[in-house]
Amino acid sequence: MTGMSDVRLMLQADECAAGQPSRLSCAPVDLGSWRLMLHRWQSRKLLRELSDQQLLDIGLSREQAWEEGCKPFWRG
């Protein structure tokens, strides 16, 4: 990883360590609670299914993608 992806992941790690919610999200802001959970479930499922080349393109390792993809849908 290089450039912005490094910075973004480092910032997210610092926020998690400090107990702060992440400010990065791709979920639409107008989703209700149930739709937000459905969005998380679907996007995390897709993240687990990405190829190695796709993961390389977004700057994630297979382990990072698997860790995020296996989080319960009710956790942000």
C-alpha positions as protocol buffer text, in pm:
chain_id: "A"
residue {
  index: 1
  type: MET
  ca { x: 0 y: 0 z: 0 }
}
residue {
  index: 2
  type: THR
  ca { x: 112 y: 349 z: -71 }
}
residue {
  index: 3
  type: GLY
  ca { x: -19 y: 700 z: -62 }
}
residue {
  index: 4
  type: MET
  ca { x: -372 y: 777 z: 50 }
}
residue {
  index: 5
  type: SER
  ca { x: -464 y: 419 z: 137 }
}
residue {
  index: 6
  type: ASP
  ca { x: -182 y: 410 z: 395 }
}
residue {
  index: 7
  type: VAL
  ca { x: -296 y: 736 z: 549 }
}
residue {
  index: 8
  type: ARG
  ca { x: -660 y: 632 z: 555 }
}
residue {
  index: 9
  type: LEU
  ca { x: -587 y: 296 z: 718 }
}
residue {
  index: 10
  type: MET
  ca { x: -354 y: 458 z: 972 }
}
residue {
  index: 11
  type: LEU
  ca { x: -617 y: 717 z: 1060 }
}
residue {
  index: 12
  type: GLN
  ca { x: -884 y: 451 z: 1097 }
}
residue {
  index: 13
  type: ALA
  ca { x: -656 y: 243 z: 1320 }
}
residue {
  index: 14
  type: ASP
  ca { x: -589 y: 549 z: 1538 }
}
residue {
  index: 15
  type: GLU
  ca { x: -962 y: 621 z: 1563 }
}
residue {
  index: 16
  type: CYS
  ca { x: -1035 y: 261 z: 1662 }
}
residue {
  index: 17
  type: ALA
  ca { x: -760 y: 266 z: 1923 }
}
residue {
  index: 18
  type: ALA
  ca { x: -903 y: 590 z: 2065 }
}
residue {
  index: 19
  type: GLY
  ca { x: -1255 y: 449 z: 2067 }
}
residue {
  index: 20
  type: GLN
  ca { x: -1376 y: 700 z: 1812 }
}
residue {
  index: 21
  type: PRO
  ca { x: -1619 y: 600 z: 1537 }
}
residue {
  index: 22
  type: SER
  ca { x: -1473 y: 599 z: 1189 }
}
residue {
  index: 23
  type: ARG
  ca { x: -1566 y: 897 z: 974 }
}
residue {
  index: 24
  type: LEU
  ca { x: -1527 y: 698 z: 653 }
}
residue {
  index: 25
  type: SER
  ca { x: -1836 y: 532 z: 517 }
}
residue {
  index: 26
  type: CYS
  ca { x: -1974 y: 449 z: 178 }
}
residue {
  index: 27
  type: ALA
  ca { x: -2328 y: 385 z: 303 }
}
residue {
  index: 28
  type: PRO
  ca { x: -2587 y: 640 z: 193 }
}
residue {
  index: 29
  type: VAL
  ca { x: -2675 y: 874 z: 479 }
}
residue {
  index: 30
  type: ASP
  ca { x: -3053 y: 844 z: 437 }
}
residue {
  index: 31
  type: LEU
  ca { x: -3076 y: 472 z: 519 }
}
residue {
  index: 32
  type: GLY
  ca { x: -3284 y: 359 z: 813 }
}
residue {
  index: 33
  type: SER
  ca { x: -3140 y: 124 z: 1074 }
}
residue {
  index: 34
  type: TRP
  ca { x: -3256 y: -196 z: 905 }
}
residue {
  index: 35
  type: ARG
  ca { x: -3147 y: -87 z: 560 }
}
residue {
  index: 36
  type: LEU
  ca { x: -2809 y: 21 z: 696 }
}
residue {
  index: 37
  type: MET
  ca { x: -2758 y: -324 z: 850 }
}
residue {
  index: 38
  type: LEU
  ca { x: -2860 y: -487 z: 520 }
}
residue {
  index: 39
  type: HIS
  ca { x: -2616 y: -261 z: 334 }
}
residue {
  index: 40
  type: ARG
  ca { x: -2336 y: -361 z: 573 }
}
residue {
  index: 41
  type: TRP
  ca { x: -2418 y: -731 z: 541 }
}
residue {
  index: 42
  type: GLN
  ca { x: -2417 y: -715 z: 160 }
}
residue {
  index: 43
  type: SER
  ca { x: -2104 y: -502 z: 128 }
}
residue {
  index: 44
  type: ARG
  ca { x: -1909 y: -716 z: 376 }
}
residue {
  index: 45
  type: LYS
  ca { x: -2014 y: -1031 z: 192 }
}
residue {
  index: 46
  type: LEU
  ca { x: -1889 y: -879 z: -135 }
}
residue {
  index: 47
  type: LEU
  ca { x: -1564 y: -771 z: 30 }
}
residue {
  index: 48
  type: ARG
  ca { x: -1493 y: -1132 z: 129 }
}
residue {
  index: 49
  type: GLU
  ca { x: -1547 y: -1239 z: -233 }
}
residue {
  index: 50
  type: LEU
  ca { x: -1303 y: -994 z: -398 }
}
residue {
  index: 51
  type: SER
  ca { x: -1016 y: -1140 z: -596 }
}
residue {
  index: 52
  type: ASP
  ca { x: -655 y: -1081 z: -495 }
}
residue {
  index: 53
  type: GLN
  ca { x: -617 y: -831 z: -781 }
}
residue {
  index: 54
  type: GLN
  ca { x: -926 y: -636 z: -670 }
}
residue {
  index: 55
  type: LEU
  ca { x: -796 y: -626 z: -313 }
}
residue {
  index: 56
  type: LEU
  ca { x: -461 y: -501 z: -442 }
}
residue {
  index: 57
  type: ASP
  ca { x: -644 y: -226 z: -632 }
}
residue {
  index: 58
  type: ILE
  ca { x: -812 y: -98 z: -313 }
}
residue {
  index: 59
  type: GLY
  ca { x: -502 y: -145 z: -100 }
}
residue {
  index: 60
  type: LEU
  ca { x: -620 y: -423 z: 131 }
}
residue {
  index: 61
  type: SER
  ca { x: -464 y: -754 z: 215 }
}
residue {
  index: 62
  type: ARG
  ca { x: -669 y: -1073 z: 213 }
}
residue {
  index: 63
  type: GLU
  ca { x: -649 y: -1078 z: 596 }
}
residue {
  index: 64
  type: GLN
  ca { x: -774 y: -719 z: 629 }
}
residue {
  index: 65
  type: ALA
  ca { x: -1062 y: -785 z: 391 }
}
residue {
  index: 66
  type: TRP
  ca { x: -1154 y: -1105 z: 574 }
}
residue {
  index: 67
  type: GLU
  ca { x: -1143 y: -932 z: 914 }
}
residue {
  index: 68
  type: GLU
  ca { x: -1370 y: -650 z: 795 }
}
residue {
  index: 69
  type: GLY
  ca { x: -1592 y: -886 z: 595 }
}
residue {
  index: 70
  type: CYS
  ca { x: -1654 y: -1109 z: 896 }
}
residue {
  index: 71
  type: LYS
  ca { x: -1763 y: -830 z: 1129 }
}
residue {
  index: 72
  type: PRO
  ca { x: -2128 y: -863 z: 1236 }
}
residue {
  index: 73
  type: PHE
  ca { x: -2361 y: -643 z: 1033 }
}
residue {
  index: 74
  type: TRP
  ca { x: -2478 y: -460 z: 1345 }
}
residue {
  index: 75
  type: ARG
  ca { x: -2126 y: -327 z: 1415 }
}
residue {
  index: 76
  type: GLY
  ca { x: -2028 y: -12 z: 1231 }
}
